Amino acid sequence: MSEHAASWRRTGLVALGALAIVVSACGGGATSAPTTAPASAEPTTAPASVEPTTAPPEGLGATSLGSNESDESPKNAVQAIVDYCQTKAGITVKVNVNDHNTFQNQISSYLQGTPDDVVKWFAGNRVRFFAAQGLLSPIDDVWADIEQYQTPGLRAASTGADGKTYFVPVYNYPWVVLYRKSLFEEKGYTIPKTIDEFTALGDKMKADGIVPLAFGDQDGWPAMGTFDILNMRMNGYDFHIGLMGGTEKWNDPKVKAVFEKWAELLPYFQEGAPGRTWQDAAKTALVDKKAGMYFLGTFAVEQAGAENTTDVGFFPFPLLGTQYDSENAIDAPIDGFMMIAKPKNPEAAKAFLRCVGSPEAQVVYVTSPGIGSVAVSPLADTSKYTELQKANAEVLKSAGSVAQFLDRDARADFAGPSGMQGFLLSFLNDPKQDLDKFLGEIQAYYDTLPPQE
């Protein structure tokens, strides 16, 4: 491991009862920025209540929010945090809800058109990319007020290549193996810790007429999580981040080994994934107990409905018996809000951003019924967390290295529909294809991309 790569490793932990995420994200070109921070910078206790140091101005008027949360539970959570901040900040916020995947695929044209003042989006390269294009406004004055609630790692994940901040982080979630507790109890299944135990459980589920792993990749990005975890388990966190940033090559034999292992495991995955959305896989397979497990972010719990949330459990992806098992590396993406380049009412927009950066507002979001994510602020009051959210915090606490996600750690023009989304769909449709040719095509595509300015 090089000294430069080692400096990017996230090794911080969260203190009991308070979540403090220290994130690593890397991308190609000049838009990249290390996003790690020492654990010593993290608060270790959470006060019962944390109030802003200054009261927000009254009568700032109206602003608008473009939200990518169209499913019921997260849509309600967005409205909950909006309602809270309207009262707290003395503003009016009009929420414009967009279909989640359509919004993600069309956000570039959206931001270049007539966007809302504030946009719900993702940390890391996904925000740096648009900041570098001049489509966002820096919000350093907002961060001057909210930094007391954050960690250096969260700030880094919100910072552009120019050193200015463009994003307010609100919540995050680990990628884990989800399961229905009642199904495991009914069938006598036990949680696997190794890949051999995992496949043995998969074989038993097959014998019971149950699909071992639900899977839906119609939107192109869910399969990225499987690649991420296999690559980190087999080749280590530093190699993975190097691959995302372009310092490692996609035609490396190490990457080929990942796809070979994935091909071995595919018989345990639900067939027809390219034609199925992740929501459908969650609702009609995992929730309906037609599938025993589902590897996805804990946001998938929201598809179960509030009445079934307590019956959903999860565990980390099994260990593969490699030298990198001890890293306990996982994906744990951060979501939040950013402000466009020319907002109609910048003061009201900034008042909203200051509010959502507070631990109280973040708790309002994550304690909305059916939400599986957790607040990013280490000062957030976790006393109202569900058992699942408390388990989230424990998984994040024990993770030695945390990646954002392939489409957030890599440059956006490589991760999108013309890049890795399409390549992974090609693999899923034909896992027996010539992998040397396949990976050579991925690397060739990466090499054709222009330098990032």
N, C-alpha and C positions, 0 to 999 in steps of 0.2 A: 504494500500500500504506500503511495507517495505521501510526502508530508502535506502537499496541497489537498489531496483527497481526504487525508485523515482529518484535516481541519474542518471539513464539511460534515463530518459525522455528528449526528444528534445523539447525545448520550444522556440528556437530562431526564429526570423522572418527575412525576407529580407527587405532591405531598398528599397525605391522606385527607380526604374531604375537600380537596381543591385541585382542580384540573389545570395544569399549565403545559401547553403543548409547545414543544420546540421543534420546528419543522425544517426539513431539508428539501430544497427544490432547486433544480438545475436545468438550464436549457442552453441551446446553441447560441453562439454569437454574443454580441454586446448587450443583448437584453437580459443576459443571465445575471444572477446575483446570489451569492451564498445566503442561505436562510437558516443558519444555525445560531445558537446562543448557549453560553455556559449555564449549567443548571444552577449555579450559585446566584444567578440573577433572578431566580424565580421566588416569589413570595411563598411562604410556607404555612401561613394561617389565613383564614378568611373571616373578616369581621361580620357581625350579624347584618349590618347595613352599610353600604357605601354610597354616599351622596356626592354629586358633582360639587367641585369647589366653588363654582359660581353659578348662580341661577340663570337659566336661559332667558333671553329677551322675550318679551311678550309681543303678540300681534305681528309675527313675522310673515303671516299670510300662508299661501298654499304652495305645495310642491307636488311632484308626481313620481311614482315609483313603478318601474318596469320589472315585473316579477316573472321568473321562470318556473314558479311552483303552481302547477295546474291540478295536481292530485289533491284530494280532499284534506288530508291531515296537514301537509306542509302549507297548503293554501290558507287554512285556518290559522296556522302558526304565524304566517306572515301578517295576516290581519290582526292577530293578537298583539304583535310587537308594534304594528302601526298604531293601533288604538292606544297602547300605552304611551308611545312617544308623542302622539298628537296632544295628549293631555299634559305630559311632562314638559314638552318643549314649546307649547303654545303655538302649534302649527296645524295645518290641514294637509293631509296626504291622500292623493287620489291614487289608488292601486290599479294598474293595468296588468291583468293576468294573461300570460301567453302559454301556449302548449310547450312543455318542457323541452323536448328534443328539437322541435322546430325552432324555438328560441335560440338554443345552443348552436344550431347549424347556420342560422341566419343573423347572428348577433353583429357580425362585421358590417353588413349592409344596414342593419338597424341603427347602429351607432353613427353611421355616416348619413343617416336620413334625418328624421325628426324624433329623436329618442326622448324618453322621460328624463327628468332631472337626475334621479337616482336609479341605479340598476342593481338588481341582485345578481351576484356573480361569484367567481372563484379566485382564490389567492394564487400566489406563485406566478409562473409564466403566463397563466391565462389572463391575469390583469396587467402584467408587465408588457405583454404584446401590444395591447391597445394603448397603454400609456406611451409607448415608444412611437406610436402612430399619431400622437397628438389628439386622440379621441376622448381623453379623460382629463379632468382637472386635478392638480395636486391638492392635497388636503392636509398639509403640514400643520396648519392652524388648528384643525380638528384634532390631530394627533397630540398637539401640545396639551389639550385638555383631557384626552382619554388614555394617554400613555401610562398613567398611574394604575390603570386597570389591566394592562397588557404585560407581555414579556418581550424581551429583545427578539426572540425567535418569531413571535407574531408580527412584530414591526417589520422584520426582514422579509417575511412572506408577503407583506403589504407594500413593499418598496420597489420603485422602478429603477431602471438602469442609471437614471440621473440622480439617484439618491433621495428623491422626493417620495412621499407616501401618497398612495392613490386608492387605498382600500381599507375598509374597516372589517376585521374578522369578527364573526359572531358565534359560530358553532362548528364542530367537526364530528367525525364519526370514523371508527375503524372498519376495515374490510375483514370480515370473519365468516365462519361457517355457521349459518343460522339453522335452527331446527325447531320442531314442535315438541315441547316437553311431554305432552300427553301421549304422543305417538311413541317416543322413546320408552316411556314407562309401560305403555300397553304391550310393546313388542320386546321389551327387555333389552333394548339397545344400550350400549355404553359409549361414552364419548371417547373417540380415538385420539391418541397423542402422537402416533407415528404414522407414516404413510402406509406401512404394512397393515396396521390396525384399521386404517381408513379404508383400504381396499377390501379388507376382510369384512368390514361392516357393509360396504357396498355390495359385496357378493350376497350377504345375508338378506339385505333389502331386496335385491333382485329376486331371490328365492321366495320372498314374501309378496312378490308382485308389486313392489314399490320402486320407483325410479330413485336411484341414490342421490343424484344432484339435479335440482331444477336448473334450467339454463335458458336465457333469452338474450339474443344479441342483435335483434333487428335494428337497433339504434347505432350499432357499430362500436360503442365504447365499453359495454360491460365486460367483454372478453379481455380487455386490457388488464383488468384486475387479476385475472388468472395468470396472464403472462408475468405481471409484476411479481406476484408472490412466488411463482416457480423460479424466476430468475434470481430473486433475492435469496431464496432458500438454497439454490444450487451454486450461484456464482458470487453471492455476497452483495451487500448494499453498495459498496463503492463501485464495483463493476456496473451495477444497475444504473446508478446515477451518471457514471461516465458514458454509458450507452445512451441514456436519455439526452446527454449534452453533446454527443458527437465525438467524444474523445476515445470511445470504444466503437468497434465496428459490428454491424449487424451480421456480417458473414463470418464472424469469429466462430470457431467450433464450439465455444462455450454456449453461444446462442442456439446453435443447432441442437445441442444436447437438451436445451429447454423444450424446444418444440417436439423432440423425440419423446421426452417424458410426458408432455401434454398429450401427444397422440396415444400413448399407452393408457392414459387416464380417461380419454374421451368416451370409452364404452360405459363409464359410470355417469356421464352427463346426459341430460335429457336431449333426445334427438330433435332435429329441426330448429336449433337455436337461431339460425339466421332469419327465420321467418316469424320469430316470436319476440314480443317486447319483454323487457325485464319485469314490468308490472304484471303482465299476464302470467309469467313464470312464477311470480310470487303469489299471486292470488289463486290461480287454478291448479298449481302444483304443490307448493309448500304449504300454503294455508289450508288447502283442501286435503292435505295429507296424501296426495298422489306421489309426491316426492319427499324423501326423508330429510334432505338437507339442501342448502342453497348458499353458495359462496358469493357474497355481495356486501356492500356497505350496510350498516345497521339502519340506514334510511329505509331499507326494504320492509322493515317492521311496520312502517306506516301503511303498507298495503293490507295488513292484517286487520285493520280497524281497531279502534280503542278497546273493543270487547275481547279481542284475542291477544292483545299485546303481552299480557302476563304469561301467556302460554308459549311465547317464543323465547328460546334461549340461544346461546351461541358459544363457540369456542374458536381459538386461533387455528389457522390452517395447520395441519399436521407437520411435524418435523420430517425432513427427508434423509436424516442420517449423514449430513455433510458437515464440514468444518464450520459452516456459517449458521448452523442451527442456533448457536449461542447468541447470535445477534438479535434474535426475536424481531426481525424486521417486518414491518407492516406498512400498508397504505392507510393514511388517515387524512383525507383531504379537508381543507378549510373552506367554508362558505361565508359570504358576508355581502357587503354593499360597496359600491363605488359611485362617483359623481361624474357626469359627462363633461365634455370640454366647455360647453356654453349653456349652462342651466338657465332656465327662465327666472328662477328665484334662488340664487346661490345661497343666500342667508338661511332660508327655510330648509334647503337641502342639507346644508352643513349642520343645522340644528338637529335634523333627523339623524345624521351620521354620528353626531356627538352622543345622542341618546342611545342608539343601538350599540355603541361601543362600551356602554356601562354594563356592569355585571347584572344589575337588576333587569334591564331590558333583555339581555341574553337568556336569563332564567325564564322570563315571560315566554320567550319563543320555545325553548326546549321543554318546558313543562306544559305546553299546549297538548291536549289529548292525542295520543297515538304517535308522538314524536320519539324517535330512537336516538337522536343526536345529543351531544352535550355541549354546554357553554365552553368557550375557549378561555375566558378570563379566569385566572387562578383565584380571583376574589369572589367568584360566583357562589351563591348559597346552594349547596347540593342537598339540603335536607328534604326537598320535595322531589328529588329524583326517584324514578321508578327503579325496581331491582335491575332491570335491563340497563338503564343508564348508569347505575352504580357499577355494573359489570363492565360497561364501556370504559369508565374511568380506570378500572383496574387493568384492563387490557392495554390501554394507552400508557398507564404507569409502568407496566412491565416491559414495554417495547424498548429495545435498545436502540433501534434506528427507525425513523419514520419518514417514509416517502409521501409525496402528495398524491400522485396517480400518473400513469403514463401520459395522459393528455394534458397534464399540468406541469409535469417535470420536463417534458420535451417541448420543442417549439411548436406553436399552434399549426403552422402550415404543413408540418410533418405528421402530426397526430390526427388530422382531420379526415373527412370522407375520402379524399384523394390519396391519402397516405396510409397510416397504420390501421384506421378503421377498415379500409378496403382490403388491406393485406391480411388482416386477421380473419375477416369474413372468407377470404379465399382459402385460408388454411382450414377453417372449420368445414367448408364445403368439400375440401379434398385434402384430408390430413396425411394421405399416403403419397402426395406429390413429391417431386424431387426437391428436397429441402435446400440443397446447395444452390439450385437455381432460384428458388423462392427467396432465400435470404440475400442472394446476390442482387435480386431485383429491388429488395428493400433498401440495401445500401446504395445502389445506383440512384434510386429516387432521392434519397437523402443528399447525395452528392450534387444533384442538380439544383437544389434549393439555393436561392441567393443568400449572400451574407446578411445577417441581421444587423441593422444599424442602430 
